Structures are given as structure tokens and as C-alpha cells.
Amino acid sequence: MEIDKQTVEKIAHLSRLELSEEEKERSIIELNKILSFMDKLNEVDVTGVEPLIHLNEEINVLRPDKVVQEISKEDALSNAPKKNDDYFIVPKVIK
């Protein structure tokens, strides 16, 4: 497959991009380079090669969840423009 000016104009239209003539020419060259690289990859024999699912062997490396009180309720409410003893007061958004 070869990318031509019509293909670049269609891609630009679908992407809602306005390209100058210079940008269109540069895009034609760059997209054709990408496609020729993909053709090279298609020539490689991958018989017996399993698809890569994960980039490394480690599974689920996460920290344990711990409840930590890092800010007190009073500190959290201290800068609120409207509040009562325990909550922020905000405008009603649901009728």
C-alpha cells in the first residue's frame, strides 16, 4: 500500500486537521516510511514466538492498602468557605 495525497487529505479531514501543502508532502513521506517499516516487520519469521503479553515477569506489584489519617477533619474544613461541624456545605446540584 502506498500513501498518496488523497489519502493524507482524507486522514486530515477525518482528524479535523488543516494541513498546508508542505505538511501534506511531509506526511506522505513519513507515512510511507512507516508502512515500509511495517512491511519489513511482516517479513520476519515469528514461528514459535509467543506473543508478548507483559513487559516484565513481575505480577501485581502494588503497595498494600492502609488507612492513614493524614489530615484531621478540622484541618480539612479550616479553609472551607461554608461548613458545619462535620461537612462542607455546597450548592444543591440535584433537584
C-alpha distance (Angstrom), angle and dihedral (degrees) to the residues before:
residue distance angle dihedral
M1 . . .
E2 3.77 . .
I3 3.78 126.2 .
D4 3.79 114.3 -130.2
K5 3.79 134.7 -179.1
Q6 3.82 92.9 -90.4
T7 3.81 91.4 54.5
V8 3.81 92.1 49.9
E9 3.81 90.6 48.2
K10 3.82 90.5 50.6
I11 3.82 91.9 48.7
A12 3.80 90.0 47.7
H13 3.80 91.0 49.6
L14 3.82 92.7 49.4
S15 3.81 89.5 47.4
R16 3.80 91.3 47.5
L17 3.82 90.4 -122.7
E18 3.77 126.9 145.9
L19 3.80 109.2 -146.4
S20 3.77 127.0 -171.2
E21 3.80 119.1 -132.6
E22 3.80 89.5 -102.0
E23 3.82 91.4 52.1
K24 3.80 90.6 48.5
E25 3.80 91.7 52.7
R26 3.80 91.7 47.0
S27 3.83 90.1 48.1
I28 3.81 91.2 51.7
I29 3.81 90.2 53.7
E30 3.81 94.8 44.7
L31 3.81 95.3 45.5
N32 3.81 91.3 48.4
K33 3.83 89.2 51.6
I34 3.81 89.5 52.4
L35 3.80 92.1 49.5
S36 3.82 92.5 47.9
F37 3.82 89.1 51.5
M38 3.81 89.8 51.0
D39 3.82 89.0 50.8
K40 3.81 88.6 54.4
L41 3.80 90.2 51.8
N42 3.81 89.9 51.3
E43 3.82 89.1 58.4
V44 3.82 92.8 60.3
D45 3.81 115.7 103.0
V46 3.80 107.3 -124.9
T47 3.79 97.4 171.6
G48 3.79 108.9 147.8
V49 3.80 94.3 9.9
E50 3.78 112.2 126.9
P51 3.80 117.8 -137.8
L52 3.80 115.0 -100.0
I53 3.78 108.7 -110.8
H54 3.82 101.2 165.9
L55 3.79 129.5 23.3
N56 3.79 93.1 -137.8
E57 3.79 139.0 19.5
E58 3.80 96.2 -114.5
I59 3.78 115.3 107.1
N60 3.80 125.6 -152.9
V61 3.79 99.1 -17.5
L62 3.78 98.6 -176.0
R63 3.74 133.4 141.9
P64 3.80 116.7 -110.5
D65 3.79 115.8 -99.2
K66 3.78 112.4 -109.7
V67 3.78 127.1 176.2
V68 3.78 106.7 -126.6
Q69 3.78 124.1 178.1
E70 3.81 99.8 -142.1
I71 3.80 98.0 161.5
S72 3.75 128.6 31.0
K73 3.79 122.1 -125.0
E74 3.79 90.0 -115.2
D75 3.83 92.2 53.0
A76 3.81 91.6 48.1
L77 3.81 92.1 50.9
S78 3.81 95.8 40.3
N79 3.83 95.8 91.3
A80 3.79 97.7 35.2
P81 3.82 113.3 122.2
K82 3.82 91.6 -144.1
K83 3.78 125.2 22.3
N84 3.76 144.7 138.6
D85 3.80 126.4 -149.6
D86 3.80 96.5 -66.7
Y87 3.83 110.5 9.9
F88 3.80 146.6 49.1
I89 3.80 112.5 -110.2
V90 3.81 111.3 -136.2
P91 3.82 133.8 171.3
K92 3.79 115.5 -86.0
V93 3.81 111.2 -101.3
I94 3.83 101.6 177.0
K95 3.78 121.0 63.7
